[in-house]
């Protein structure tokens, strides 16, 4: 690397004031990253203007054209030049930067877009005359009269033409169009009472509508449920749990899917703060923590959650794109999400997602061969006719075999669990088994699957996975009641850390103590490990502490110790539950079904897989062409 001669004087750098065009282009680099960023800013302006119908058109992935049309309050003609000026806004007065009730407040979007593209604004307020103004590369035109019935039309052409180097970083038209669609869908979730239309006009003319969401009716939850069904699909809406909780000024509403409706990535996680779509590490971690005990690490929950609070409790001015927020009390926000979701999942009981049955039926259907076959349709007989028919066709009872009404389905063995035996004892208040959610056990096949009959269909239960979950929940309840036993180390292990890492670790020491890991300061940047969880046996305490620090750095929280303990409990539950290949009596099978109905989270095993499949009678008949 060349080194300057210190004996030769160098010219001193001169401080100079940048012109407005350069300032706006620099600001555009922070605010407008890609065409989707421009769409986000313009649609948010339309929502802030009180629009009830917004139409977005784009061409070539937004690179050549972005046009946003709304029916909002509009901009007065004399205010159009001010709207294109830097740091000019109608959203705030500047006296309190925390009292923000709108999407926008910086006053940077329009001048930034005008600095890197060809921007024009046409607007009309009430019965006054419509007017338009344009700006190209920072050069503003005069105000001109225009024709417009109401609202505002903002048109941006040739994005980044003034900074051609930015065009080299653009992705394909298809990828940019997908990013625009994602932005519009997120904003549509936040505003279910507003109509959105997204149109691709790349080929000229009216183009094609790629997304449409009409304004929803009803109360907030009904409107939100309808909008989520439109955007995320009917399956999400069918398998989502309603969330409504409040704590110390924070309110959480929305919908979260059942654990058995999980995804392979986090693409179906949508989080909002005061109506603003955000991608916040704290909130994502809280969502993951709520499903921590119900999903394997390679599965992700699906949810759309909205936190509403006083604007003074959250700072939205921490990122130029306003995609991150900072809560005054982060622990309170995280605790609200975790407790609300866990409460909703517990109330769901044994419920499993409807997609499980759909996948099962799909597996049952044979591959089509040849042309369409003729289907013979039969009328469904009445209940009395079916009973008489079954009685007439029933074979004579053979010696050594039970009557078909008995519940024995396999070889008789001693009852495996005292709790299940007691639960199987009938009493006067016991309802008809078929009327219960999981029905009455009728058979056991392949010594692993219980077949139960309900009033509306049938249920297939994986006996090992179901009982494993029941034992696991029982062990967790015992641990919660009695605590985690700690094993004192004969010689405390000293771990040398930096002062920052030591402070982060000691900040969560009380939480770790609940799981049997006891830490204390040892001077400087060192910590002393006094106790470890007894259930883990012999562990490398130093490696565990370093792994906890890695989780704290990456996610802002650590569940490593809890995960290790619950993994042990899960293995204990696995070995202590009914094994595959175990013959079961009818009483045992019915007792297992009843305990599943009474135990939360029994619809999925310890790894998030379903423990049972329910098939409706109509679906079964459809398999045989009886519909």
C-alpha positions as CSV (number, residue, x, y, z in Angstrom):
1,X,0.0,0.0,0.0
2,X,1.5,3.4,-1.0
3,X,2.5,5.6,1.9
4,X,2.5,9.4,1.5
5,X,5.7,11.3,2.2
6,X,5.1,13.2,5.5
7,X,7.5,15.9,4.3
8,X,5.2,16.9,1.5
9,X,2.2,18.9,2.6
10,X,-1.2,17.5,1.5
11,X,-4.2,19.6,0.5
12,X,-6.6,19.9,3.4
13,X,-10.2,18.6,2.8
14,X,-12.7,21.4,2.3
15,X,-16.1,21.3,4.0
16,X,-18.8,22.3,1.6
17,X,-22.6,22.3,1.6
18,X,-24.2,19.7,-0.8
19,X,-26.9,20.9,-3.1
20,X,-30.5,19.8,-2.7
21,X,-30.3,17.4,-5.6
22,X,-27.3,15.5,-4.1
23,X,-29.0,15.5,-0.7
24,X,-32.2,14.0,-2.1
25,X,-30.3,11.3,-4.1
26,X,-28.4,10.3,-0.9
27,X,-31.7,10.2,1.0
28,X,-33.2,8.1,-1.8
29,X,-30.5,5.5,-1.2
30,X,-31.8,5.0,2.3
31,X,-35.6,5.3,1.7
32,X,-35.9,3.8,-1.8
33,X,-34.0,0.6,-2.0
34,X,-36.0,-1.0,-4.9
35,X,-39.4,-0.4,-6.7
36,X,-41.2,-2.2,-3.8
37,X,-39.9,0.5,-1.4
38,X,-41.4,3.3,-3.6
39,X,-44.7,1.4,-3.7
40,X,-44.7,1.1,0.1
41,X,-44.1,4.9,0.6
42,X,-46.8,5.9,-1.9
43,X,-49.4,3.5,-0.6
44,X,-48.7,4.6,3.0
45,X,-49.3,8.2,1.9
46,X,-52.6,7.2,0.4
47,X,-53.7,5.4,3.6
48,X,-52.6,8.4,5.7
49,X,-54.8,10.6,3.4
50,X,-57.9,8.6,4.4
51,X,-58.3,6.7,1.2
52,X,-60.9,3.9,1.1
53,X,-59.9,2.6,-2.4
54,X,-56.4,2.4,-3.6
55,X,-55.2,1.1,-7.0
56,X,-51.5,0.4,-7.8
57,X,-50.2,-0.2,-11.3
58,X,-46.7,-1.1,-12.2
59,X,-44.7,-1.9,-15.4
60,X,-41.7,-4.0,-15.8
61,X,-41.5,-4.9,-12.1
62,X,-41.9,-1.2,-11.2
63,X,-38.7,-0.1,-13.1
64,X,-40.5,1.8,-15.8
65,X,-43.8,2.7,-14.1
66,X,-45.4,2.9,-10.7
67,X,-48.8,4.6,-10.5
68,X,-50.8,4.9,-7.2
69,X,-54.4,6.2,-7.5
70,X,-56.5,6.9,-4.3
71,X,-59.7,8.6,-3.3
72,X,-58.2,10.3,-0.3
73,X,-58.4,14.0,0.8
74,X,-56.0,15.2,-1.9
75,X,-53.4,18.0,-1.9
76,X,-54.3,21.7,-2.5
77,X,-52.7,23.2,-5.6
78,X,-50.6,25.8,-3.8
79,X,-49.2,23.0,-1.5
80,X,-47.9,20.8,-4.3
81,X,-44.5,22.4,-4.5
82,X,-44.2,22.1,-0.7
83,X,-45.1,18.4,-0.9
84,X,-42.0,17.9,-3.1
85,X,-39.8,19.8,-0.7
86,X,-37.5,17.9,1.7
87,X,-38.7,17.4,5.3
88,X,-42.2,18.9,4.5
89,X,-45.0,16.8,5.9
90,X,-48.6,17.2,7.1
91,X,-48.3,14.2,9.5
92,X,-46.5,15.8,12.5
93,X,-45.7,19.3,13.7
94,X,-42.2,18.4,15.0
95,X,-43.0,19.1,18.7
96,X,-43.2,15.4,19.7
97,X,-41.4,12.8,17.6
98,X,-42.9,10.0,19.6
99,X,-46.6,11.0,19.2
100,X,-46.9,9.4,15.7
101,X,-50.3,8.1,14.5
102,X,-49.5,7.8,10.8
103,X,-47.4,5.7,8.5
104,X,-45.2,8.6,7.3
105,X,-43.7,11.4,9.2
106,X,-40.2,12.1,7.8
107,X,-41.2,14.1,4.7
108,X,-38.5,12.4,2.6
109,X,-40.3,10.0,0.3
110,X,-41.6,12.3,-2.5
111,X,-38.5,14.5,-2.9
112,X,-36.3,11.4,-2.8
113,X,-38.4,9.7,-5.5
114,X,-38.3,12.9,-7.6
115,X,-34.6,13.0,-7.3
116,X,-34.0,9.6,-8.9
117,X,-37.0,9.3,-11.2
118,X,-39.6,11.2,-13.2
119,X,-42.4,11.9,-10.7
120,X,-45.7,13.6,-11.3
121,X,-48.6,14.4,-8.8
122,X,-52.1,15.1,-9.9
123,X,-54.6,15.9,-7.1
124,X,-57.9,17.5,-6.3
125,X,-59.4,18.7,-3.0
126,X,-63.2,18.7,-2.7
127,X,-64.8,21.0,-5.3
128,X,-61.7,23.0,-6.1
129,X,-59.9,22.6,-9.4
130,X,-57.5,19.8,-9.9
131,X,-53.8,20.6,-10.4
132,X,-50.6,18.7,-11.2
133,X,-46.9,19.1,-10.8
134,X,-43.9,17.1,-11.9
135,X,-40.2,16.8,-11.1
136,X,-37.4,15.1,-13.0
137,X,-34.0,14.5,-11.5
138,X,-34.7,17.1,-8.8
139,X,-35.9,19.8,-11.3
140,X,-39.5,20.9,-10.4
141,X,-42.0,22.1,-13.0
142,X,-44.7,24.8,-12.6
143,X,-48.1,23.9,-11.3
144,X,-50.5,23.1,-14.2
145,X,-54.3,22.6,-14.3
146,X,-55.5,19.0,-14.7
147,X,-58.6,16.8,-15.0
148,X,-59.4,14.6,-12.0
149,X,-62.6,13.8,-10.2
150,X,-61.2,13.4,-6.7
151,X,-58.2,12.1,-4.7
152,X,-54.6,11.9,-5.9
153,X,-52.6,10.2,-8.6
154,X,-48.9,9.8,-8.1
155,X,-47.0,8.5,-11.1
156,X,-43.3,7.5,-11.0
157,X,-41.6,6.7,-14.3
158,X,-38.0,5.4,-15.0
159,X,-37.0,4.8,-11.4
160,X,-33.3,5.4,-10.9
161,X,-32.7,6.9,-14.3
162,X,-30.8,9.8,-12.6
163,X,-28.6,7.2,-10.8
164,X,-28.1,4.5,-13.4
165,X,-25.6,2.6,-11.2
166,X,-28.5,1.6,-9.0
167,X,-30.2,-0.1,-11.9
168,X,-27.5,-2.7,-12.0
169,X,-28.5,-3.9,-8.5
170,X,-32.1,-4.5,-9.6
171,X,-33.3,-8.1,-9.8
172,X,-35.5,-9.6,-12.6
173,X,-38.8,-8.0,-13.4
174,X,-40.6,-11.1,-11.9
175,X,-38.7,-10.8,-8.6
176,X,-39.3,-7.1,-8.3
177,X,-43.0,-7.7,-9.1
178,X,-43.2,-10.3,-6.4
179,X,-41.7,-7.9,-3.9
180,X,-44.3,-5.3,-4.8
181,X,-47.0,-7.8,-4.3
182,X,-45.7,-8.8,-0.9
183,X,-45.6,-5.1,0.2
184,X,-49.2,-4.5,-1.0
185,X,-50.4,-7.6,0.8
186,X,-48.9,-6.6,4.1
187,X,-50.4,-3.2,3.9
188,X,-53.8,-4.8,2.9
189,X,-53.6,-6.9,6.1
190,X,-53.1,-3.8,8.2
191,X,-56.1,-2.0,6.6
192,X,-58.9,-4.6,6.1
193,X,-61.5,-1.8,5.6
194,X,-59.6,-0.4,2.6
195,X,-59.9,-1.8,-1.0
196,X,-56.7,-2.6,-2.8
197,X,-56.1,-3.4,-6.5
198,X,-52.7,-4.3,-7.9
199,X,-52.4,-4.3,-11.7
200,X,-49.5,-5.2,-13.9
201,X,-49.5,-3.0,-17.0
202,X,-46.1,-4.1,-18.5
203,X,-47.7,-5.0,-21.8
204,X,-49.6,-1.7,-22.1
205,X,-53.3,-1.0,-21.9
206,X,-55.2,-1.9,-18.8
207,X,-52.9,-4.8,-18.0
208,X,-54.0,-7.7,-15.7
209,X,-55.0,-7.6,-12.1
210,X,-52.5,-9.6,-10.0
211,X,-54.1,-9.0,-6.6
212,X,-57.4,-7.6,-5.5
213,X,-58.9,-7.3,-2.0
214,X,-62.2,-5.6,-1.5
215,X,-63.0,-3.7,1.7
216,X,-64.3,-6.1,4.4
217,X,-67.4,-5.6,6.5
218,X,-68.3,-6.4,10.2
219,X,-66.3,-5.8,13.3
220,X,-62.5,-5.7,13.4
221,X,-62.0,-9.4,14.0
222,X,-64.5,-10.4,11.3
223,X,-62.9,-8.0,8.8
224,X,-59.4,-9.1,9.7
225,X,-60.4,-12.8,9.4
226,X,-61.9,-12.2,6.0
227,X,-58.8,-10.2,4.8
228,X,-56.4,-12.9,6.0
229,X,-58.5,-15.6,4.3
230,X,-58.2,-13.6,1.1
231,X,-54.4,-13.1,1.3
232,X,-53.1,-16.2,3.2
233,X,-55.8,-18.6,2.0
234,X,-58.9,-20.3,3.4
235,X,-56.8,-23.1,5.0
236,X,-55.0,-20.5,7.2
237,X,-58.3,-19.0,8.2
238,X,-59.8,-22.4,9.0
239,X,-56.9,-23.4,11.2
240,X,-56.1,-20.1,12.9
241,X,-56.8,-19.3,16.5
242,X,-58.2,-15.9,17.5
243,X,-55.8,-13.9,19.6
244,X,-57.0,-11.0,21.9
245,X,-55.0,-10.1,24.9
246,X,-54.0,-6.9,26.8
247,X,-51.4,-6.1,29.3
248,X,-50.3,-2.7,30.8
249,X,-51.2,-0.6,27.8
250,X,-50.3,-3.1,25.1
251,X,-53.0,-4.9,23.2
252,X,-52.4,-8.0,21.0
253,X,-54.9,-9.1,18.4
254,X,-54.8,-11.3,15.3
255,X,-54.7,-14.9,14.3
256,X,-52.2,-17.7,14.9
257,X,-52.3,-21.1,13.2
258,X,-52.4,-24.4,15.0
259,X,-49.0,-26.1,15.4
260,X,-50.0,-28.8,12.9
261,X,-50.4,-26.0,10.3
262,X,-46.7,-25.2,10.3
263,X,-44.5,-24.1,7.4
264,X,-41.0,-25.0,6.2
265,X,-39.9,-21.3,6.5
266,X,-41.0,-18.1,8.2
267,X,-42.7,-16.7,5.1
268,X,-46.1,-16.9,6.8
269,X,-45.3,-14.7,9.8
270,X,-46.7,-11.2,9.6
271,X,-46.2,-8.7,12.5
272,X,-47.6,-5.2,12.9
273,X,-47.1,-2.5,15.5
274,X,-49.8,0.2,15.5
275,X,-50.8,-0.9,12.0
276,X,-47.2,-0.7,10.6
277,X,-45.7,-3.8,9.1
278,X,-42.4,-4.5,10.8
279,X,-39.7,-7.1,10.8
280,X,-38.5,-7.0,14.3
281,X,-36.1,-9.5,15.9
282,X,-37.8,-9.2,19.3
283,X,-41.2,-10.0,18.0
284,X,-40.1,-12.9,15.7
285,X,-38.2,-14.4,18.7
286,X,-41.3,-14.1,20.9
287,X,-43.4,-15.9,18.2
288,X,-40.9,-18.6,18.0
289,X,-40.8,-18.9,21.8
290,X,-44.5,-19.3,22.0
291,X,-44.4,-22.4,19.7
292,X,-41.1,-23.6,21.1
293,X,-42.5,-26.7,22.7
294,X,-44.8,-27.7,19.8
295,X,-42.7,-27.6,16.7
296,X,-39.4,-29.1,15.6
297,X,-36.6,-26.7,14.8
298,X,-37.1,-27.0,11.0
299,X,-40.8,-26.0,11.2
300,X,-42.1,-22.4,11.6
301,X,-45.5,-21.2,12.8
302,X,-47.9,-19.1,10.7
303,X,-49.4,-16.0,12.3
304,X,-50.6,-12.5,11.7
305,X,-50.3,-10.5,14.9
306,X,-51.0,-6.8,15.6
307,X,-49.7,-4.9,18.6
308,X,-51.6,-1.7,19.4
309,X,-50.3,0.7,22.0
310,X,-49.8,4.4,22.9
311,X,-47.2,5.8,20.4
312,X,-45.1,6.9,23.4
313,X,-44.5,3.3,24.3
314,X,-42.7,2.5,21.1
315,X,-40.2,4.3,18.9
316,X,-40.7,3.9,15.2
317,X,-38.0,6.3,14.2
318,X,-35.1,3.9,14.5
319,X,-34.8,2.9,10.8
320,X,-35.0,4.9,7.6
321,X,-37.5,2.4,6.1
322,X,-39.4,2.3,9.4
323,X,-39.3,-1.5,9.3
324,X,-37.9,-1.8,12.9
325,X,-39.3,-0.5,16.1
326,X,-38.0,-0.3,19.7
327,X,-40.3,-0.8,22.7
328,X,-39.8,1.1,25.9
329,X,-40.3,-2.2,27.7
330,X,-39.2,-5.0,25.4
331,X,-39.8,-7.8,27.9
332,X,-43.4,-6.7,28.3
333,X,-44.1,-7.0,24.6
334,X,-42.4,-10.3,24.4
335,X,-44.2,-11.7,27.4
336,X,-47.6,-10.6,26.0
337,X,-47.0,-12.5,22.8
338,X,-45.8,-15.6,24.4
339,X,-48.5,-15.8,27.1
340,X,-51.3,-14.9,24.7
341,X,-50.3,-17.5,22.1
342,X,-49.7,-20.2,24.7
343,X,-53.1,-19.6,26.2
344,X,-54.8,-19.8,22.9
345,X,-53.0,-23.0,22.0
346,X,-53.9,-24.5,25.3
347,X,-57.6,-23.6,24.8
348,X,-57.4,-25.3,21.4
349,X,-57.0,-28.6,23.3
350,X,-56.6,-31.7,21.1
351,X,-57.6,-29.8,17.9
352,X,-55.5,-30.5,14.8
353,X,-55.5,-28.7,11.5
354,X,-57.9,-29.6,8.8
355,X,-55.0,-29.9,6.3
356,X,-54.1,-33.2,8.0
357,X,-57.3,-34.8,6.8
358,X,-56.9,-33.2,3.4
359,X,-53.5,-34.7,3.0
360,X,-54.8,-38.1,4.1
361,X,-57.6,-38.0,1.6
362,X,-55.2,-37.0,-1.1
363,X,-53.1,-40.1,-0.3
364,X,-56.1,-42.3,-0.5
365,X,-57.2,-41.2,-3.9
366,X,-55.9,-43.4,-6.7
367,X,-54.1,-42.0,-9.7
368,X,-56.5,-41.4,-12.6
369,X,-56.2,-44.0,-15.4
370,X,-57.9,-43.6,-18.8
371,X,-61.0,-41.5,-19.4
372,X,-63.6,-40.5,-16.9
373,X,-65.4,-43.5,-15.4
374,X,-69.1,-43.7,-14.8
375,X,-70.1,-43.2,-11.2
376,X,-73.0,-45.0,-9.8
377,X,-74.7,-42.9,-7.1
378,X,-76.7,-44.4,-4.3
379,X,-79.1,-42.7,-1.9
380,X,-77.8,-42.7,1.7
381,X,-80.1,-44.9,3.8
382,X,-81.5,-43.6,7.1
383,X,-80.0,-44.6,10.4
384,X,-82.7,-47.1,11.1
385,X,-82.3,-48.7,7.7
386,X,-78.5,-49.0,8.2
387,X,-78.9,-50.6,11.6
388,X,-81.4,-53.1,10.3
389,X,-79.1,-53.9,7.4
390,X,-76.1,-54.4,9.6
391,X,-78.0,-56.7,11.9
392,X,-79.2,-58.8,9.0
393,X,-75.7,-59.2,7.5
394,X,-73.9,-59.8,10.8
395,X,-72.4,-63.3,11.1
396,X,-73.2,-65.7,13.8
397,X,-71.0,-65.4,16.9
398,X,-68.4,-68.1,16.8
399,X,-67.1,-69.8,20.0
400,X,-64.1,-68.0,21.5
401,X,-64.9,-64.7,19.9
402,X,-66.5,-61.7,21.4
403,X,-69.7,-60.1,20.1
404,X,-69.2,-57.3,17.7
405,X,-70.6,-54.8,20.2
406,X,-67.7,-55.6,22.6
407,X,-64.8,-53.2,22.4
408,X,-62.1,-55.8,22.3
409,X,-60.0,-55.3,19.2
410,X,-56.9,-57.5,19.9
411,X,-55.3,-59.8,22.4
412,X,-56.3,-59.2,26.1
413,X,-53.4,-57.8,28.2
414,X,-53.3,-56.1,31.6
415,X,-54.2,-52.4,31.6
416,X,-51.1,-50.5,30.9
417,X,-51.8,-47.3,32.9
418,X,-53.7,-46.9,36.2
419,X,-54.8,-43.4,35.2
420,X,-56.3,-44.6,31.9
421,X,-58.0,-47.5,33.7
422,X,-59.7,-45.1,36.1
423,X,-60.7,-42.8,33.2
424,X,-62.3,-45.8,31.4
425,X,-64.7,-46.5,34.2
426,X,-68.2,-45.5,33.1
427,X,-70.6,-43.5,35.3
428,X,-74.2,-42.3,35.0
429,X,-73.1,-38.9,33.5
430,X,-70.8,-40.4,30.8
431,X,-72.1,-39.3,27.3
432,X,-72.5,-41.6,24.4
433,X,-68.9,-42.3,23.2
434,X,-69.7,-41.5,19.6
435,X,-70.8,-38.0,20.6
436,X,-67.4,-37.1,22.1
437,X,-64.8,-35.3,19.9
438,X,-62.6,-38.3,19.3
439,X,-65.5,-40.8,19.3
440,X,-65.5,-44.5,20.5
441,X,-62.7,-47.0,19.7
442,X,-63.7,-49.7,17.3
443,X,-60.5,-51.4,16.3
444,X,-56.7,-51.5,16.4
445,X,-54.8,-52.1,13.2
446,X,-51.2,-53.0,12.8
447,X,-50.9,-52.8,16.5
448,X,-50.3,-49.0,16.3
449,X,-53.3,-47.3,15.0
450,X,-56.7,-46.9,16.8
451,X,-59.8,-46.6,14.7
452,X,-62.6,-44.7,16.4
453,X,-66.1,-43.9,15.2
454,X,-67.7,-40.4,15.7
455,X,-71.1,-39.2,14.8
456,X,-69.9,-37.5,11.7
457,X,-67.1,-39.8,10.6
458,X,-64.0,-41.6,11.9
459,X,-60.7,-40.9,13.6
460,X,-57.4,-42.6,13.2
461,X,-55.0,-42.2,16.2
462,X,-51.3,-43.0,16.3
463,X,-51.3,-44.6,19.7
464,X,-47.5,-44.1,20.4
465,X,-47.4,-40.5,19.3
466,X,-50.6,-39.6,21.2
467,X,-49.5,-41.3,24.5
468,X,-46.0,-39.8,24.2
469,X,-47.6,-36.3,24.2
470,X,-49.8,-37.2,27.2
471,X,-46.8,-38.4,29.2
472,X,-44.7,-35.4,28.1
473,X,-47.4,-33.0,29.3
474,X,-47.7,-34.8,32.6
475,X,-43.9,-34.6,33.1
476,X,-43.9,-30.9,32.3
477,X,-46.7,-30.3,34.8
478,X,-44.7,-32.1,37.5
479,X,-41.6,-30.1,36.6
480,X,-43.5,-26.8,36.8
481,X,-44.9,-27.8,40.2
482,X,-41.7,-29.1,41.7
483,X,-39.1,-27.1,39.8
484,X,-36.0,-28.4,38.1
485,X,-33.6,-30.2,40.4
486,X,-30.1,-28.7,40.4
487,X,-26.9,-30.5,41.0
488,X,-24.2,-28.6,42.8
489,X,-20.7,-28.8,41.3
490,X,-18.0,-30.0,43.8
491,X,-15.7,-27.4,42.3
492,X,-17.4,-24.4,40.6
493,X,-16.3,-24.0,37.0
494,X,-14.9,-20.5,36.2
495,X,-15.5,-19.2,32.7
496,X,-13.6,-16.2,31.5
497,X,-15.6,-13.8,29.3
498,X,-15.5,-10.3,28.1
499,X,-17.2,-7.8,30.4
500,X,-20.0,-7.2,27.9
501,X,-20.7,-11.0,27.6
502,X,-20.5,-11.3,31.3
503,X,-23.1,-8.6,31.8
504,X,-25.4,-10.1,29.2
505,X,-25.2,-13.5,30.8
506,X,-25.8,-12.2,34.4
507,X,-28.8,-10.3,33.1
508,X,-30.6,-13.6,32.5
509,X,-29.1,-15.4,35.4
510,X,-32.4,-15.5,37.3
511,X,-34.2,-17.0,34.4
512,X,-31.5,-19.7,34.0
513,X,-31.8,-20.5,37.7
514,X,-35.4,-21.6,37.2
515,X,-34.0,-24.4,35.0
516,X,-31.3,-25.5,37.4
517,X,-28.3,-23.5,36.0
518,X,-26.9,-21.2,38.7
519,X,-24.4,-18.5,37.7
520,X,-22.8,-15.7,39.7
521,X,-20.2,-13.0,39.0
522,X,-16.6,-14.0,39.9
523,X,-14.9,-10.7,39.3
524,X,-13.8,-8.9,36.1
525,X,-15.4,-10.7,33.2
526,X,-15.5,-14.1,34.8
527,X,-18.6,-16.1,35.9
528,X,-18.7,-19.0,38.3
529,X,-21.0,-21.9,37.4
530,X,-22.3,-23.3,40.8
531,X,-25.0,-25.7,39.7
532,X,-26.2,-27.5,36.6
533,X,-29.6,-29.2,35.9
534,X,-29.5,-32.6,37.5
535,X,-31.6,-34.2,34.7
536,X,-28.9,-33.4,32.1
537,X,-26.3,-35.5,34.0
538,X,-22.7,-34.7,33.3
539,X,-22.5,-31.7,31.0
540,X,-19.8,-29.4,29.6
541,X,-20.8,-26.3,31.5
542,X,-18.4,-24.0,29.7
543,X,-19.7,-25.0,26.3
544,X,-23.3,-24.6,27.5
545,X,-22.6,-21.0,28.7
546,X,-20.9,-20.1,25.4
547,X,-23.9,-21.5,23.4
548,X,-26.3,-19.5,25.6
549,X,-24.3,-16.3,24.8
550,X,-24.5,-17.1,21.1
551,X,-28.3,-17.4,21.3
552,X,-28.4,-14.1,23.2
553,X,-26.4,-12.4,20.5
554,X,-28.4,-13.9,17.7
555,X,-32.0,-13.8,19.1
556,X,-31.9,-11.6,22.1
557,X,-32.9,-14.5,24.3
558,X,-31.8,-18.0,25.1
559,X,-33.9,-21.2,25.5
560,X,-30.9,-23.5,25.3
561,X,-31.2,-24.9,28.8
562,X,-35.0,-25.2,28.6
563,X,-34.6,-27.0,25.2
564,X,-32.1,-29.5,26.6
565,X,-34.3,-30.2,29.7
566,X,-37.4,-30.6,27.6
567,X,-35.6,-32.8,25.1
568,X,-34.7,-35.1,28.0
569,X,-38.4,-35.1,29.2
570,X,-39.4,-35.8,25.6
571,X,-37.1,-38.9,25.5
572,X,-38.4,-40.1,28.8
573,X,-42.0,-39.7,27.6
574,X,-41.1,-41.6,24.4
575,X,-39.7,-44.5,26.3
576,X,-42.5,-44.4,28.9
577,X,-45.4,-44.4,26.4
578,X,-47.2,-47.1,24.6
579,X,-44.9,-48.7,22.1
580,X,-45.7,-49.4,18.5
581,X,-46.8,-53.0,18.2
582,X,-48.5,-53.0,21.6
583,X,-51.9,-54.8,21.6
584,X,-54.5,-52.8,23.4
585,X,-57.9,-53.6,25.0
586,X,-60.9,-51.6,24.1
587,X,-61.0,-49.9,27.5
588,X,-57.5,-48.8,27.1
589,X,-58.1,-47.3,23.7
590,X,-61.2,-45.4,24.9
591,X,-59.3,-44.2,28.0
592,X,-56.5,-42.9,25.7
593,X,-59.0,-41.0,23.6
594,X,-60.7,-39.5,26.6
595,X,-57.4,-38.3,28.1
596,X,-56.4,-36.8,24.7
597,X,-59.6,-34.8,24.8
598,X,-58.8,-33.5,28.2
599,X,-55.1,-32.7,27.6
600,X,-54.0,-29.5,25.8
601,X,-51.7,-29.8,22.8
602,X,-52.5,-33.5,22.4
603,X,-53.3,-32.9,18.7
604,X,-49.6,-33.0,17.9
605,X,-46.7,-35.1,19.1
606,X,-43.6,-33.7,20.7
607,X,-42.1,-33.0,17.2
608,X,-45.2,-31.2,15.8
609,X,-46.6,-34.1,13.8
610,X,-50.3,-34.8,14.1
611,X,-51.4,-37.5,16.6
612,X,-54.7,-38.2,14.9
613,X,-56.5,-37.8,11.6
614,X,-60.3,-37.1,11.4
615,X,-62.2,-38.1,8.3
616,X,-65.7,-36.9,7.8
617,X,-68.3,-39.4,6.5
618,X,-68.9,-37.2,3.5
619,X,-65.2,-37.4,2.6
620,X,-65.2,-41.1,3.0
621,X,-68.2,-41.5,0.8
622,X,-66.6,-39.3,-1.8
623,X,-63.7,-41.7,-2.0
624,X,-66.2,-44.4,-3.0
625,X,-68.1,-42.2,-5.4
626,X,-71.2,-42.0,-3.3
627,X,-71.6,-38.3,-3.4
